[in-house]
Amino acid sequence: MPARVTGPRPGQRTGLIRSLATEVVLGVPRYSTAASVRAEDNNVHWAKGGRMSMLADEVDVVIGIDTHKYTHTAAVLSASTAGVLAKMTVASATAGYEELYRLGQRYGERRAWSIEGTASYGAGLTEFLQARAERVIEMDHPNRAKRRNGVKNDEVDAVRAAREALARDKLAEPRCQGQRACLATLLCVRASAVEAAKQARTQFQSLVVTSPEPLRERLGKPKGLALLRAGADLADQDGDSPELRLMAGALRALARRALSLYQEAKSYQASMRTIVEEWHPELLAQSGVGTIVAATVLCAWSHPGRFRSEASFAMLAGSAPLDASSGLSTHHRLSRCGDRQLNRALHVVVITRWTKDKATIAYCQKRRADGKSDREIKRCLKRYVARSLFRLLESSSTGTETMVSGQGESHPLALSEPGVKVSLHRAPTGRPGG
């Protein structure tokens, strides 16, 4: 009996993010973007006539780049034979980028650049090439198993980066710069400020508990930020012992540090809101979506066309359940792959709508009557939110009307949109146990 082969039909658009990575990405953490591909999603690209299309069918040469802080090493490979045509090491500066660009021009117009670290050491080169309309492929660490017993140097890594791009049927597209990069930077520095403020506040509260009684009496019994403000205004008094003065000074310093960091975090959040309002203000109109959530979603989405479908976006967000059925048992398990910050943002939206959105409350009551647990309901809602936010961003970028898959009617994209008949009673596709 011939073996049954399953996979996408010829002409079917598949893949995660413009073909993100291979089924098993070695050397990449489970929570990274490149590891968020379904193990069972054996997607390939199909050309006309049912023939599988690989990178070698689209370009003549592939230029692999191994990026470092001070130097970049390039290897030019023939797409048809994977043979090395040229190698070059340049400085990681504009002059070096121009040398690499001239090197690529020697081998015709049909070329692709496979770059390791497009968001780190290779960010400058990636931006340089994209500004010149070059095709750039984001390459994660090449398969480490292949180099375990072999040599390891910059030229070998550059060759491997190019050959990995030729061998894979899923290739990642780098995220855009500009506003997305600004949001990513602001999210990073804000998270650092909030974490430092939390640490200073914890130390302050612990020190208050063990401080002498005279200091506790001066602070009174306020809570939260009021206690920090009282600590920041704590003054020395005549007749205080050296111990009291020292403790009061430590409390003042910790309280002022925490308040300053909180204020710093607020300024970063205000800057993020300005960018979001200029870029995609429609996000902030959605129920449960605030500045931080909107910024996180935009950083993951990046630009229209990066994802092949809303299912790909949900897979990156870790909100697409994975089939774990066996025999007569039908079961779905939680996906722990993908962008965990994006997953957290979707969770915040669901938790907010859980208690404040009437349509969501009605949906939860119906699903509980169907025998679903609260955890399963939340997973369904996260999948729905991922779909609605993705379609909102894609439609607002292209100016097209978003439709519910298979329903044939316009979709409001927000659970709390008044006067809309499309509600959460249509459970998301691929939901756990649905």
QUITA-V533895 format. One record per residue. RES is the residue in one small letter. PHI is phi in whole degrees, 0 to 359 (NA if undefined). Layout:
((RES | PHI) (RES | PHI))
This chain:
((m | NA) (p | 295) (a | 290) (r | 271) (v | 251) (t | 253) (g | 167) (p | 290) (r | 284) (p | 302) (g | 90) (q | 281) (r | 278) (t | 226) (g | 108) (l | 268) (i | 244) (r | 50) (s | 68) (l | 288) (a | 198) (t | 285) (e | 299) (v | 241) (v | 259) (l | 281) (g | 79) (v | 239) (p | 301) (r | 297) (y | 272) (s | 280) (t | 298) (a | 289) (a | 265) (s | 266) (v | 261) (r | 296) (a | 295) (e | 271) (d | 273) (n | 277) (n | 271) (v | 222) (h | 265) (w | 244) (a | 269) (k | 296) (g | 91) (g | 85) (r | 269) (m | 293) (s | 258) (m | 246) (l | 299) (a | 296) (d | 281) (e | 252) (v | 227) (d | 264) (v | 224) (v | 237) (i | 252) (g | 274) (i | 235) (d | 259) (t | 265) (h | 220) (k | 294) (y | 249) (t | 223) (h | 235) (t | 247) (a | 243) (a | 224) (v | 265) (l | 240) (s | 288) (a | 289) (s | 277) (t | 244) (a | 63) (g | 277) (v | 280) (l | 261) (a | 198) (k | 224) (m | 201) (t | 238) (v | 231) (a | 285) (s | 278) (a | 213) (t | 301) (a | 298) (g | 292) (y | 298) (e | 294) (e | 297) (l | 295) (y | 295) (r | 294) (l | 298) (g | 294) (q | 294) (r | 292) (y | 248) (g | 91) (e | 269) (r | 273) (r | 216) (a | 221) (w | 247) (s | 257) (i | 245) (e | 276) (g | 73) (t | 293) (a | 255) (s | 231) (y | 294) (g | 265) (a | 296) (g | 295) (l | 294) (t | 300) (e | 296) (f | 299) (l | 287) (q | 295) (a | 295) (r | 254) (a | 60) (e | 274) (r | 277) (v | 244) (i | 249) (e | 276) (m | 252) (d | 284) (h | 300) (p | 301) (n | 305) (r | 289) (a | 298) (k | 285) (r | 248) (r | 297) (n | 254) (g | 239) (v | 283) (k | 213) (n | 209) (d | 296) (e | 293) (v | 296) (d | 294) (a | 294) (v | 297) (r | 296) (a | 299) (a | 291) (r | 290) (e | 297) (a | 296) (l | 289) (a | 276) (r | 277) (d | 257) (k | 229) (l | 236) (a | 274) (e | 253) (p | 299) (r | 286) (c | 282) (q | 261) (g | 67) (q | 296) (r | 297) (a | 296) (c | 296) (l | 296) (a | 298) (t | 294) (l | 294) (l | 298) (c | 293) (v | 289) (r | 293) (a | 299) (s | 295) (a | 294) (v | 295) (e | 295) (a | 294) (a | 295) (k | 297) (q | 295) (a | 296) (r | 293) (t | 296) (q | 296) (f | 298) (q | 295) (s | 293) (l | 290) (v | 297) (v | 297) (t | 262) (s | 284) (p | 299) (e | 301) (p | 302) (l | 290) (r | 295) (e | 292) (r | 293) (l | 287) (g | 78) (k | 233) (p | 285) (k | 229) (g | 65) (l | 293) (a | 297) (l | 293) (l | 295) (r | 294) (a | 296) (g | 292) (a | 292) (d | 265) (l | 296) (a | 244) (d | 285) (q | 237) (d | 298) (g | 89) (d | 291) (s | 286) (p | 304) (e | 295) (l | 297) (r | 297) (l | 294) (m | 295) (a | 296) (g | 295) (a | 294) (l | 296) (r | 300) (a | 297) (l | 294) (a | 295) (r | 293) (r | 296) (a | 297) (l | 296) (s | 295) (l | 291) (y | 297) (q | 294) (e | 297) (a | 297) (k | 296) (s | 294) (y | 296) (q | 294) (a | 296) (s | 294) (m | 297) (r | 296) (t | 299) (i | 293) (v | 297) (e | 295) (e | 280) (w | 269) (h | 221) (p | 294) (e | 296) (l | 296) (l | 291) (a | 277) (q | 278) (s | 297) (g | 84) (v | 259) (g | 254) (t | 296) (i | 294) (v | 297) (a | 298) (a | 296) (t | 295) (v | 295) (l | 294) (c | 295) (a | 285) (w | 289) (s | 73) (h | 201) (p | 296) (g | 92) (r | 290) (f | 256) (r | 284) (s | 199) (e | 292) (a | 294) (s | 294) (f | 296) (a | 295) (m | 295) (l | 297) (a | 283) (g | 71) (s | 254) (a | 267) (p | 294) (l | 257) (d | 290) (a | 232) (s | 284) (s | 208) (g | 63) (l | 271) (s | 267) (t | 254) (h | 212) (h | 236) (r | 248) (l | 286) (s | 274) (r | 252) (c | 263) (g | 87) (d | 276) (r | 287) (q | 292) (l | 294) (n | 299) (r | 296) (a | 298) (l | 296) (h | 296) (v | 297) (v | 298) (v | 295) (i | 296) (t | 293) (r | 289) (w | 303) (t | 248) (k | 241) (d | 259) (k | 294) (a | 296) (t | 293) (i | 298) (a | 295) (y | 297) (c | 298) (q | 296) (k | 294) (r | 290) (r | 296) (a | 294) (d | 278) (g | 97) (k | 278) (s | 278) (d | 298) (r | 295) (e | 293) (i | 296) (k | 296) (r | 293) (c | 299) (l | 293) (k | 296) (r | 295) (y | 294) (v | 296) (a | 301) (r | 296) (s | 292) (l | 293) (f | 297) (r | 294) (l | 296) (l | 293) (e | 293) (s | 290) (s | 290) (s | 278) (t | 261) (g | 78) (t | 258) (e | 278) (t | 275) (m | 239) (v | 284) (s | 301) (g | 79) (q | 255) (g | 74) (e | 220) (s | 294) (h | 249) (p | 283) (l | 72) (a | 242) (l | 293) (s | 260) (e | 296) (p | 287) (g | 72) (v | 251) (k | 279) (v | 287) (s | 232) (l | 288) (h | 293) (r | 275) (a | 295) (p | 300) (t | 291) (g | 73) (r | 284) (p | 294) (g | 64) (g | 271))
